[in-house]
Amino acid sequence: MSMHSYSDDNEANILSRTDNFPIRYTGHIHNGKVRSVYWLSHEDSKRIIDEYNYEDIHPESNLGVMIISDRISAFNVNWAGENGYGVSGKGASLNAISEYWLDKISEQGIAEHHILDTPHPLVWIVKKAQPIKIEAIARQYITGSMWRAYERGERTFCGISLPEGLEKNQRLDELLITPTTKGVVRELVGVPAKDDTPITRKQIENNYFRFNFYSPEDIDRYETIVRDAFDLMNKELLDKEQILVDTKFEFGYVRKEDGIEMICIDEVGTPDSSRMWDKEKYERGIIEERSKEYFRKFLLNKFGKDVTRTKVAKKLAKNYKVPSDVFAEVSKIYRKMAKDITGKNIPDIKNARQEVIDSLKPYGIIKNFQ
């Protein structure tokens, strides 16, 4: 791990904006909470596939440049710190962890993924997929929002019934897949037209085409990938004295010479998309989160439960600057998790924006660059 202190950080080595790079793209820049995706033209995509000899990809596929920031979100809001709008090393840590798991999932023959190249720790070259409109959340323990609902008396989650008498943070008898909508899926009976709406397997089966599944059989396929990938990740984490509590998977389709293929997209197994606990402490009845839960708890202690309401969080985040020592601790958490999982330190970044631009120049997609 780098020995520099967070107090030395500034906007140069923290990437806060990802939507203003001089990349030649087509359509609109897709902006998420922490990432932006620039979809390349068909001509540029075809040229790059040929020049870089990318294997196992249809020659007519479209490519994208996915740039991750160091921004940190909590309660659906991005928060600024005293030293900038982001956490040192966070983006590179997320990319390193996610790529590690995606490669493992691919190596084990569970599913392929969208990453073709990593020209910089903050950048992926990806193949464009037609996204399945589902976020598949796999849960092995009852905690978080599920526990809070259970405590209120709810016993059915996404069509799955849980027994009476469960205790907080208890391991469940089986892995639960509790899907939600990815984006707005309209005209479904009993499903509100809004993002992150819990849905049942029956609702997916009855409307598989609206969720962008090519066939009903592909519902079984996505669940098999989720279970096999979770099992792989959990076994490896247990060897590293960690427990995989829950995690999120997303999927899409890409073209193949002989048809189409379902692949993993977005990120996998990161502190942003997963919950992990220290194994030894859990066995002693102590929960130590290996995720950004530390940051959420800081905000809860600072502002109270009202901060969990997005409108309140947005108002607070406009003027509040997170203390440097808090972001320093968050930085340590992400960097340590990346080292623990991948076995490697994340590389130091000195001038994030310029480094990203320089890494993309060989692809011939930076504007006004000869």
Secondary structure, DSSP 8 states (H G I E B T S, - for coil): -----GGG--TTTS----S---B--SS--EE-SSEEEEE--HHHHHHHHHHTT--SS-TT--EEEEEE---EEETTEEEEETTBSS-TTHHHHHHHHHHHHHHHHHHTTS--BSEEEEEETTEEEEE--EEEEEEEEEEEE--HHHHHHHHTT--EETTEE--TT--TT-EEEEEEEEEEESS---S-TT--SSTT-B--HHHHHHTTTTTT-SSTHHHHHHHHHHHHHHHHHHHHHHHTTEEEEEEEEEEEEEEETTEEEEEEES--S-TTTEEEEEHHHHHTT---B-STHHHHHHHHHHH-GGGGSHHHHHHHHHH-EE-HHHHHHHHHHHHHHHHHHHSS-----SSHHHHHHHHHGGGT-BTT--
